[in-house]
Amino acid sequence: MGYIKINQEKITKEIAQELIDVCPFNAFDYIDSNLSVNSGCKICKICVKKGPVGTCELVEEKKEKIDKTKYKGIVVYIEQRNNIAHRVSWELIGKAKELALKTKEPVYAVVVGNNVSKIAEEALRFGVDKIYVYEDDIYEDFNVEIYTNVLSEFYDKHQVNIILFGGTAQGRSFAPRVAARLKTGLTADCTMLDITDEGDLLQIRPAFGGNIMAKINTPNHRPQLATIRYKMFNEPELITPNGEIVHEDSTNIKKETSIKLLETYEKPQVSDISDAEIIIALGRAFKKKKDLDLIEPLRKRLNAELACTRPLIENGWFDARKQIGLSGRTVKPKLIINLGISGAVQFIEGMKESELIISVNNDEHNKLFDISHYSIHGDIFEVLPKLNDLLDQIL
Ligand SMILES: Cc1cc2nc3c(=O)[nH]c(=O)nc-3n(C[C@H](O)[C@H](O)[C@H](O)COP(=O)(O)OP(=O)(O)OC[C@H]3O[C@@H](n4cnc5c(N)ncnc54)[C@H](O)[C@@H]3O)c2cc1C
């Protein structure tokens, strides 16, 4: 990257107009005889190549190369509430261990809370080499300001390479704060992680409404930060622990905060399709709300959760929490039955890791058929009554 430098001594009113005309992004402003580049500039270099000679030039920014060998360790931030870890943390440990096989570095966890020793022991059973524990009364409830101070202190002390956060409500507010404090980048909502040939963290996530998979890395800054959605990776096998619990001293961590916690209360428990083992997913093939009654016998028989595509949320038939996909929930059930769903990439990204996929569609080229273990080409209203029989054979 770099920036476009304007050689002002060569700029006249006419030349400024020529440059304004040549720029496809309206990135020049000519005010009070001064030509400047505005935020629309995409550094496409058309002004350098096609504008009046010598008026604009590309100045390459020289990046200071960092010494990557100074940073060691893949860290998972263990999100906890009431001293119960969010399971996404265990999934991230599984992924961190896979990545560490490539980068040959240790896997650490860090937990912040009060009386979190049980969590620390659990993390060891999931196979971390060390878990760093920050305990204090003031850490009882999540406070983004104080917790950021903790992670900042942790990083200053340990100079780790990668920190992974769950893409949960907490992770989504916490990780950006940590990134800003540590002056590094963050890729939110990754769906895949890998390591580049240069040893950097490859952060992969859908972009532009799921039409492309963006591959992002952070070659010039450390630590490398990413949030990852729940249910993207598998929890690792439990092992006989051989890691270490390190109790960190919190004395020097700033505990002042502008956030005042007035009250906490439990939200009423609602069933979450992310945790469901059996899901029947419904698509726009269901034209009338009344048609949903047809699902009931199958749903009861399988004790399944109902979920749906976005159009069924938009027409108000289901709560938004029932939507599978990029702008909904990610699910990984033992069985998912897709009924009358076209298989848009935005939907598939949210369910493709399901263990057993059955899809019913009247379009023989249905995209879900490509990732299904059993594909039924037919009309859902004819197939549905027969599905019970089929399930008898395969379950
Ligand atoms: C930024 C963005 C984010 C999005 N996020 C999501 C998301 O998170 N989740 C999501 O689901 N969508 C999302 N979408 C919308 C997505 O692009 C699709 O429009 C949507 O998934 C289509 O839903 P559908 O498959 O139910 O409907 P349709 O595309 O209309 O497909 C209906 C399917 O039913 C089949 N069919 C019709 N009648 C019958 C019948 N009688 N028997 C059998 N089959 C039949 C048809 O052949 C077709 O395959 C998003 C879109 C955008 C732009």
The ligand as an SDF file (V2000), in Angstrom:
LIG
                    3D

 53 58  0  0  0  0  0  0  0  0999 V2000
  -26.3060  -10.2030    3.2690 C   0  0  0  0  0  0  0  0  0  0  0  0
  -27.2410  -11.3630    3.1940 C   0  0  0  0  0  0  0  0  0  0  0  0
  -27.2800  -12.2470    4.2500 C   0  0  0  0  0  0  0  0  0  0  0  0
  -28.1610  -13.3280    4.2130 C   0  0  0  0  0  0  0  0  0  0  0  0
  -28.1800  -14.1850    5.2560 N   0  0  0  0  0  0  0  0  0  0  0  0
  -28.9750  -15.2690    5.2040 C   0  0  0  0  0  0  0  0  0  0  0  0
  -28.9700  -16.2230    6.2790 C   0  0  0  0  0  0  0  0  0  0  0  0
  -28.2950  -16.0790    7.3000 O   0  0  0  0  0  0  0  0  0  0  0  0
  -29.7970  -17.2930    6.1600 N   0  0  0  0  0  0  0  0  0  0  0  0
  -30.6070  -17.5110    5.0560 C   0  0  0  0  0  0  0  0  0  0  0  0
  -31.3080  -18.5160    5.0230 O   0  0  0  0  0  0  0  0  0  0  0  0
  -30.6100  -16.6170    4.0500 N   0  0  0  0  0  0  0  0  0  0  0  0
  -29.8420  -15.5110    4.1000 C   0  0  0  0  0  0  0  0  0  0  0  0
  -29.8680  -14.6280    3.0720 N   0  0  0  0  0  0  0  0  0  0  0  0
  -30.8680  -14.8580    1.9860 C   0  0  0  0  0  0  0  0  0  0  0  0
  -30.3560  -15.8830    0.9900 C   0  0  0  0  0  0  0  0  0  0  0  0
  -29.5590  -15.2490    0.0120 O   0  0  0  0  0  0  0  0  0  0  0  0
  -31.5360  -16.5780    0.2540 C   0  0  0  0  0  0  0  0  0  0  0  0
  -32.3420  -15.6090   -0.3430 O   0  0  0  0  0  0  0  0  0  0  0  0
  -32.3890  -17.4290    1.1750 C   0  0  0  0  0  0  0  0  0  0  0  0
  -31.5860  -18.3180    1.9120 O   0  0  0  0  0  0  0  0  0  0  0  0
  -33.3970  -18.2290    0.3230 C   0  0  0  0  0  0  0  0  0  0  0  0
  -34.2660  -18.9170    1.1630 O   0  0  0  0  0  0  0  0  0  0  0  0
  -35.0330  -20.2150    0.6390 P   0  0  0  0  0  0  0  0  0  0  0  0
  -34.0330  -21.2070    0.1750 O   0  0  0  0  0  0  0  0  0  0  0  0
  -35.9640  -20.6060    1.7270 O   0  0  0  0  0  0  0  0  0  0  0  0
  -35.9240  -19.6630   -0.5450 O   0  0  0  0  0  0  0  0  0  0  0  0
  -35.8230  -19.8380   -2.1020 P   0  0  0  0  0  0  0  0  0  0  0  0
  -34.5170  -19.3650   -2.6060 O   0  0  0  0  0  0  0  0  0  0  0  0
  -37.0320  -19.2150   -2.6720 O   0  0  0  0  0  0  0  0  0  0  0  0
  -35.8760  -21.4080   -2.3450 O   0  0  0  0  0  0  0  0  0  0  0  0
  -37.0080  -22.1960   -2.2190 C   0  0  0  0  0  0  0  0  0  0  0  0
  -36.6170  -23.6080   -2.6100 C   0  0  0  0  0  0  0  0  0  0  0  0
  -37.7190  -24.4670   -2.4270 O   0  0  0  0  0  0  0  0  0  0  0  0
  -37.8550  -25.3060   -3.5390 C   0  0  0  0  0  0  0  0  0  0  0  0
  -39.2930  -25.6580   -3.6240 N   0  0  0  0  0  0  0  0  0  0  0  0
  -40.3470  -24.8560   -3.8940 C   0  0  0  0  0  0  0  0  0  0  0  0
  -41.5110  -25.5510   -3.7870 N   0  0  0  0  0  0  0  0  0  0  0  0
  -41.1740  -26.8030   -3.4390 C   0  0  0  0  0  0  0  0  0  0  0  0
  -41.9240  -27.9650   -3.1370 C   0  0  0  0  0  0  0  0  0  0  0  0
  -43.2570  -27.9840   -3.1740 N   0  0  0  0  0  0  0  0  0  0  0  0
  -41.2520  -29.0850   -2.8120 N   0  0  0  0  0  0  0  0  0  0  0  0
  -39.9010  -29.1070   -2.7500 C   0  0  0  0  0  0  0  0  0  0  0  0
  -39.1410  -28.0280   -2.9940 N   0  0  0  0  0  0  0  0  0  0  0  0
  -39.7700  -26.8870   -3.3330 C   0  0  0  0  0  0  0  0  0  0  0  0
  -37.3720  -24.4990   -4.7250 C   0  0  0  0  0  0  0  0  0  0  0  0
  -36.9110  -25.3340   -5.7640 O   0  0  0  0  0  0  0  0  0  0  0  0
  -36.2040  -23.7470   -4.0780 C   0  0  0  0  0  0  0  0  0  0  0  0
  -35.0200  -24.5220   -4.1460 O   0  0  0  0  0  0  0  0  0  0  0  0
  -29.0130  -13.5310    3.0810 C   0  0  0  0  0  0  0  0  0  0  0  0
  -28.9380  -12.6530    2.0270 C   0  0  0  0  0  0  0  0  0  0  0  0
  -28.0840  -11.5800    2.0750 C   0  0  0  0  0  0  0  0  0  0  0  0
  -28.0360  -10.6390    0.9200 C   0  0  0  0  0  0  0  0  0  0  0  0
  1  2  1  0
  2  3  1  0
  2 52  2  0
  3  4  2  0
  4  5  1  0
  4 50  1  0
  5  6  2  0
  6  7  1  0
  6 13  1  0
  7  8  2  0
  7  9  1  0
  9 10  1  0
 10 11  2  0
 10 12  1  0
 12 13  2  0
 13 14  1  0
 14 15  1  0
 14 50  1  0
 15 16  1  0
 16 17  1  0
 16 18  1  0
 18 19  1  0
 18 20  1  0
 20 21  1  0
 20 22  1  0
 22 23  1  0
 23 24  1  0
 24 25  2  0
 24 26  1  0
 24 27  1  0
 27 28  1  0
 28 29  2  0
 28 30  1  0
 28 31  1  0
 31 32  1  0
 32 33  1  0
 33 34  1  0
 33 48  1  0
 34 35  1  0
 35 36  1  0
 35 46  1  0
 36 37  1  0
 36 45  1  0
 37 38  2  0
 38 39  1  0
 39 40  1  0
 39 45  2  0
 40 41  1  0
 40 42  2  0
 42 43  1  0
 43 44  2  0
 44 45  1  0
 46 47  1  0
 46 48  1  0
 48 49  1  0
 50 51  2  0
 51 52  1  0
 52 53  1  0
M  END
$$$$
